[in-house]
Amino acid sequence: MIVRIIIILLCLVFFINGCNSLISQFFGTHKLRSFEMSTVVNSGIGDADYVEISGARLEPVFVHQEAEEPGSPPIILYPVFAKEGPSQQPVLLAWTADFFDPCVAADTCIAAGTRTLKGVVRPIPDANLAGLDQLREKGYRWEEPILTLNENEAPVAWYWNALMMLGAGIVAIGMEAFYNRKKA
């Protein structure tokens, strides 16, 4: 009986999570929202989770952070500045685990210039937080909390969320049908 209740509760959690993400993807915070860097500086991004920020100024500065926990990927972390004026205070920090390893040794992972960043607003993984200290050692300062962007990452596709809902519903209904048939 207790196993049945636990399975039903887990199915309920998966169903609600899939439903919430599906609704957010089409009508809420997971929908792609575009911003100019000047807007981000002046008024932030609100509750957006998936953003495209144009006019972001990058310098060829980054830190490579090996994961402190086994199985976690290494990341590169880099400051992003407003395009107006030379500022040593980043507007946001961007990070990615999707990079070509030889660029770290060649110190060419980030090219200087202005470009558009696209990704998911997500905190830096706990296994990689030492990267923040490495940026501070390079002389960069920012006000807490600072916006962190997982560049080139997108929210889970809508069909995976729908599949999560459908799978959880099928497991819950199937299990209840099995127990009711067994009882009869």
N, C-alpha and C positions, 0 to 999 in steps of 0.2 A: 504494500500500500504506500509506504513512504517513498519508494523508488518511483512509483507512478506519479505521485505529487511533485517530486523533484523534476521529473521529465516534463510534466505539464508546465511547471514554472519556467524551466529553461526554454521550452518552446514559446511561451508567452513573451519572454525577454527577447528572443530572436525575432519574433513576429513584430513586436513593438519597435525594436531597433530598425528593422528593415522598413517598416511603414514610415517611421519618422524620417529616415534618410531619404526615402523615395519622395515624400512630400517636400522636404527641404531642397532636394535637388531640382524640382520643377518650380516651386513657389517660394522657397525660403533662402536660407543662408548658403546653401551649396550651389546655387546658381551663379554662373560666372558674372562678376561685376567688374567693370573697367573704371580705372581711376587715373588721373594725372598725378605726377609726383607732388605738384604744388597743392593739390587737394589733400593728399595724404599728410603733408606737412601741416597744413592749416586746420583740418578737421578730422583727420584719421579715416578709417575705413568702415566705421560702424560695426555691425555684427556680421559682415561678410566673411565667409570662410574660403571662398575660391575667388581669387582676384587676378586681375591683369593690371599692372602698373606701368604706364608709359612715362618716359622721361627720367628713368632712374640712372643715376651716374655711378659708375663703378670705377674703382681704381684697381690696379693689378696687385691687390693685397688680399690674401686669404690665409687661413690656417687649416692645416690638415689634422684631423683628430681621429686617431684610432679608437675603436670602440673599447670601452673598459669592461664590457661584459661579453663573454663568448657568444658567438652567433649574431651579434649586432654588426651592421656594416660600418666601415669608416665613413666620415663625412668631410666635406670642405665647408668652411664657414667664412663668410665675407660680408663686410659692411657695405651698405647701400646709402648713397647720399642724394640730396636734392641737387638738381642740375644748376641751381643758382649759386655761384660763388664757391670759393674753396673752404669747405667746412671739414673739420676733423670729427664732428659729432654726427654719427650715422643716424639716418631717419629710421632705418630698419636693418635687421640682420637677415641675410638669406643663407640657406644651407641646402646641400644636396648630397645624397649618397650615390648619385648617378654621375660619375665623372670618369675620365680616362686616366688610369693610375700613373702613367709616365709623366703627365702634366705636373704632378706634385714635385718630382725630382727636378724637372726643367723649370719650375716656378712659372708656368704659363696657363694655369687653370682658369684664371680670370683675366679677361682683356679689358684694358682701360677704355672708357667711352660711355656714351649714353645709349641705353637700349630699353626694351620692354621686358619686364619680368612677369612671369605667369606661374601661379602655384597655389598651394593650399596654406592658409595661415595655421601653423601648427608649431607647438613648442619644440625646441631642440630635444632629442631623446636624452634621457637622464644619463645614459652610458657615454654621452659625448659632451657633457657640460664643461669639461676642462677646456674646450675650444674657446669659451667665453673669456676665461682667464688668459689664454694665449693672445687674444685680440687686445685685451686690456694691457698686457705687457708690451704690445706694439704701440701703445699710446692712444688708443681709441677709447672714448668715454661716451656713455649714453645714459639717458634717464630711464629708470626702471618704472614700470615694465616696458620693455621695448618689443615692438612687433617683430615676430620671426616668421619667415616665409620659407616653406619647403618648395624650392623652385622646381619646375617641370613635373610636379605631382598634381594629380587631379583626384577629385572625390571618387569613391567607388561607383562604377557604372550602374545605371538604373536597373539593368536586368539582373545584376547580382543581388541588389536589394529586393527586387521582386521575387527572385529565386529563394532568398532567405525567408521571406514571408510565406511563400508557397510551401517550401520544405518544412518549416516549423508547423504550419497548419496541417499538412498531410501527416506528419509524425504524431501530432497531438490527437487528431481525429482518428487516425488509424489505431493508435494505442487504445483509445477509449472504446472503439468498436471491437477490438480484440478482447478486451476485458469484459465488455458487456455480452459478447457472444459466448465467452467462456463461462460466465455466470449463469447464462440461461440454459 
